[in-house]
Amino acid sequence: MNRRIVIVDDEPITRMDIREMLHGANYDVVGEASDGFEAIELCKKHLPDLVIMDIHMPLLDGLKAGKRIITEQLAGGLVLLNAIIDKQSIEKASSIGALGYMVKPLDEKSLIPMVEITIAKGKEICKLEKDLAMVTQKLEERKVIEKAKGILMKDNGFSEDEAYQTIRRLSMDRRCPMIEIASTIVISYD
């Protein structure tokens, strides 16, 4: 599977150089932009694995566009480019969630390893975010089931196990998840 990359820089020659290095390493450049607004639109359209974006651009700079791309999860990762080593820019890049920072001019020996590592880290982060969302959902469902058990225990004099088994049995009889039964019990007693 080719990894999809969007290149964003207001200098066409820089975009061309980066594109050639990426093509040489078998990456799929799915789009190129010259400002942050175009970058956001391309990311919405392609949901790339990685965005390589210059910080200093007209209209909407790389930091502001990058923040939106990361916040809205429009790309797997972001590497920001700058012509100088600037501590303030590095700190801002880190604070918005960029996974990499490189100083121009770029060379293939530095770019390709950065791209590989950034894409891998982006995938790890995506998996962790999905796992967290799943665990959070399971926890919320567990809270509703516990609340429903408490209602059944109080209103019917059930033990905790009897309340759980009642919810479980209703779930199996009606062929629906326990959370649906528990939610109905909680709503009907609120």
C-alpha positions as CSV (number, residue, x, y, z in Angstrom):
1,M,0.0,0.0,0.0
2,N,1.4,3.4,-1.0
3,R,1.4,5.9,1.7
4,R,-0.4,9.1,0.6
5,I,1.3,12.5,1.2
6,V,0.2,16.1,0.7
7,I,3.0,18.7,0.1
8,V,2.4,22.3,1.1
9,D,4.8,25.1,0.3
10,D,4.4,28.4,-1.4
11,E,7.6,27.8,-3.4
12,P,6.9,25.6,-6.4
13,I,10.5,24.5,-6.7
14,T,10.5,23.3,-3.1
15,R,7.3,21.3,-3.8
16,M,8.8,19.8,-6.9
17,D,12.0,18.8,-5.1
18,I,10.1,17.1,-2.3
19,R,7.7,15.4,-4.7
20,E,10.7,14.0,-6.7
21,M,12.3,12.6,-3.5
22,L,9.0,11.1,-2.4
23,H,8.3,9.5,-5.8
24,G,11.8,8.1,-5.8
25,A,11.0,6.4,-2.5
26,N,7.6,5.1,-3.8
27,Y,5.3,7.4,-1.9
28,D,2.1,8.6,-3.5
29,V,1.9,12.4,-3.5
30,V,-1.9,12.9,-3.7
31,G,-1.9,16.7,-3.7
32,E,0.2,19.9,-3.6
33,A,-0.8,23.2,-2.1
34,S,0.7,26.7,-1.9
35,D,-1.1,27.9,1.2
36,G,-2.8,26.6,4.3
37,F,-6.4,27.0,3.0
38,E,-5.6,24.8,0.0
39,A,-3.8,22.3,2.3
40,I,-6.9,21.9,4.5
41,E,-9.1,21.3,1.4
42,L,-6.7,18.7,0.1
43,C,-6.6,17.0,3.4
44,K,-10.4,16.9,3.6
45,K,-10.5,15.3,0.1
46,H,-7.7,12.8,0.5
47,L,-7.2,12.2,4.2
48,P,-3.5,11.6,3.7
49,D,-1.1,9.6,5.9
50,L,1.2,12.6,6.1
51,V,1.3,16.3,5.4
52,I,4.7,18.0,4.8
53,M,4.1,21.7,5.2
54,D,6.1,24.9,5.3
55,I,5.5,27.1,8.3
56,H,5.9,30.5,6.5
57,M,3.2,30.9,3.8
58,P,0.9,33.6,2.7
59,L,-2.8,33.7,3.7
60,L,-2.8,30.9,6.3
61,D,0.6,29.8,7.6
62,G,1.6,26.2,8.3
63,L,1.1,26.4,12.1
64,K,-2.5,27.6,11.9
65,A,-3.4,25.2,9.0
66,G,-1.6,22.4,10.8
67,K,-3.5,23.0,14.0
68,R,-6.8,22.6,12.1
69,I,-5.6,19.6,10.2
70,I,-4.5,17.8,13.4
71,T,-7.6,19.0,15.5
72,E,-10.0,17.7,12.8
73,Q,-7.9,14.5,12.2
74,L,-7.6,15.3,8.5
75,A,-4.2,13.6,8.2
76,G,-2.3,10.8,9.9
77,G,0.6,13.1,10.7
78,L,2.3,16.4,10.1
79,V,5.9,17.4,9.4
80,L,6.5,21.2,9.4
81,L,9.3,22.8,7.4
82,N,11.2,26.0,8.1
83,A,14.1,27.8,6.5
84,I,15.7,28.5,9.9
85,I,16.1,26.8,13.3
86,D,13.8,28.9,15.4
87,K,13.1,27.7,19.0
88,Q,9.7,29.5,19.1
89,S,8.5,27.8,15.9
90,I,9.7,24.4,17.1
91,E,7.8,24.9,20.4
92,K,4.6,26.0,18.5
93,A,5.0,23.0,16.1
94,S,5.2,20.7,19.1
95,S,2.2,22.3,20.9
96,I,-0.1,21.9,17.9
97,G,0.8,18.2,17.6
98,A,3.3,18.1,14.7
99,L,5.2,14.8,14.7
100,G,8.2,16.2,12.9
101,Y,10.1,19.4,12.1
102,M,12.8,19.8,9.4
103,V,15.0,22.7,8.2
104,K,15.1,23.6,4.5
105,P,16.8,22.9,2.2
106,L,15.8,19.2,2.5
107,D,17.9,16.3,1.4
108,E,16.7,12.7,0.7
109,K,18.9,11.2,3.5
110,S,17.0,13.2,6.1
111,L,13.5,13.5,4.5
112,I,12.8,9.8,3.8
113,P,13.6,8.5,7.4
114,M,11.5,11.4,8.8
115,V,8.6,10.5,6.6
116,E,8.8,6.8,7.5
117,I,8.9,7.4,11.2
118,T,6.2,10.1,11.2
119,I,3.8,7.9,9.3
120,A,4.5,5.0,11.7
121,K,3.9,7.3,14.7
122,G,0.8,8.7,13.1
123,K,-0.6,5.2,12.8
124,E,0.3,4.4,16.4
125,I,-1.4,7.6,17.6
126,C,-4.5,6.8,15.5
127,K,-4.8,3.3,16.9
128,L,-4.4,4.6,20.5
129,E,-7.1,7.2,19.9
130,K,-9.4,4.5,18.6
131,D,-8.6,2.3,21.6
132,L,-9.2,5.1,24.0
133,A,-12.6,5.9,22.4
134,M,-13.6,2.3,22.6
135,V,-12.6,2.0,26.3
136,T,-14.4,5.3,27.1
137,Q,-17.5,4.0,25.4
138,K,-17.3,0.7,27.3
139,L,-16.9,2.5,30.5
140,E,-19.9,4.7,29.9
141,E,-22.0,1.6,29.0
142,R,-20.8,-0.1,32.2
143,K,-21.9,2.9,34.2
144,V,-25.4,2.7,32.7
145,I,-25.6,-1.1,33.3
146,E,-24.5,-0.5,37.0
147,K,-27.1,2.1,37.4
148,A,-29.8,-0.2,35.9
149,K,-28.7,-3.0,38.3
150,G,-29.0,-0.6,41.2
151,I,-32.6,0.3,40.1
152,L,-33.5,-3.4,39.8
153,M,-32.0,-4.1,43.2
154,K,-33.8,-1.3,44.9
155,D,-37.2,-1.7,43.3
156,N,-37.3,-5.5,43.2
157,G,-35.1,-6.5,46.1
158,F,-32.7,-8.4,43.8
159,S,-29.2,-9.2,44.7
160,E,-26.5,-7.7,42.5
161,D,-26.1,-11.0,40.6
162,E,-29.9,-11.4,40.1
163,A,-30.1,-7.8,38.7
164,Y,-27.2,-8.5,36.3
165,Q,-28.7,-11.8,35.2
166,T,-32.1,-10.1,34.6
167,I,-30.5,-7.6,32.3
168,R,-28.5,-10.3,30.6
169,R,-31.6,-12.5,30.1
170,L,-33.7,-9.6,28.7
171,S,-30.8,-8.8,26.4
172,M,-30.6,-12.4,25.1
173,D,-34.4,-12.8,24.8
174,R,-34.8,-9.5,22.8
175,R,-31.5,-10.1,20.9
176,C,-30.1,-6.7,21.6
177,P,-27.1,-5.4,23.5
178,M,-27.3,-5.2,27.3
179,I,-26.7,-1.5,27.1
180,E,-30.1,-1.1,25.3
181,I,-31.9,-2.9,28.1
182,A,-30.0,-1.0,30.8
183,S,-30.7,2.3,29.1
184,T,-34.4,1.6,28.9
185,I,-34.5,0.7,32.6
186,V,-32.6,3.8,33.6
187,I,-34.8,6.1,31.4
188,S,-38.0,4.5,32.6
189,Y,-37.1,5.2,36.2
190,D,-35.7,8.8,35.8
